[in-house]
Amino acid sequence: GPIGSAILPGLSRLQDQPTRWKALYLDGLSVVSIVSAVITAIMVASAEPIVTIVLGQGWQKAGEILQVLSISSFFSSPANTCGWIFISPGRIGRMVKWTFLATPIFVASFVVGVAYGPLGVAYAYLFAMVFIGPSYFLFSIKGTPLSHLDIIHAVLPPTIIGCLSAAVGLLIKSQ
């Protein structure tokens, strides 16, 4: 949110300068990806202890749910920047179209997940984000100076490092 509040006005001002618009968007996407990967890795590795400290004993299931929802942040946080791609040049109609496409997928995932309880809903959201996150980028960059490789170069390195960090944290925690 705060990063978007700072970047979105700049992107709007640069909408007639595609090279500078692209550079600013990718800088913002990189920052979001790095910051969210660090926070996500910490949350994945320490969700259960954090919940126990904050809520007390007996809330371990909530820690599991938080852990699964945290994993989804590897996809949802960078994907949230797609709004900048729609809003800054005034492509709101395309954003609304995406909402109509994505909402049924989320609803269907929750309907399936609810049969497995709260943890099932968390997993359903995670699986929906795995599908929707990359699709959101594909849909949003059409008609812009951005390419698929631009997005991959900005998102993939911090996400891989974040996933590896989370795995190491979980490994250390299990010892």
Secondary structure by P-SEA (a helix, b strand, c coil): caaaaacaaaaaaacccaaaaaaaaaaaaaaaaaaaaaaaaaaaacaaaaaaaaccccaaaaaaaaaaaaaacccaaaaaaaaaaaccccaaaaaaaaaaacaaaaaaaaaaaaaacaaaaaaaaaaaaaaaaaaaaaaaaccccccaaaaaaaccaaaaaaaaaaaaaaaaaac
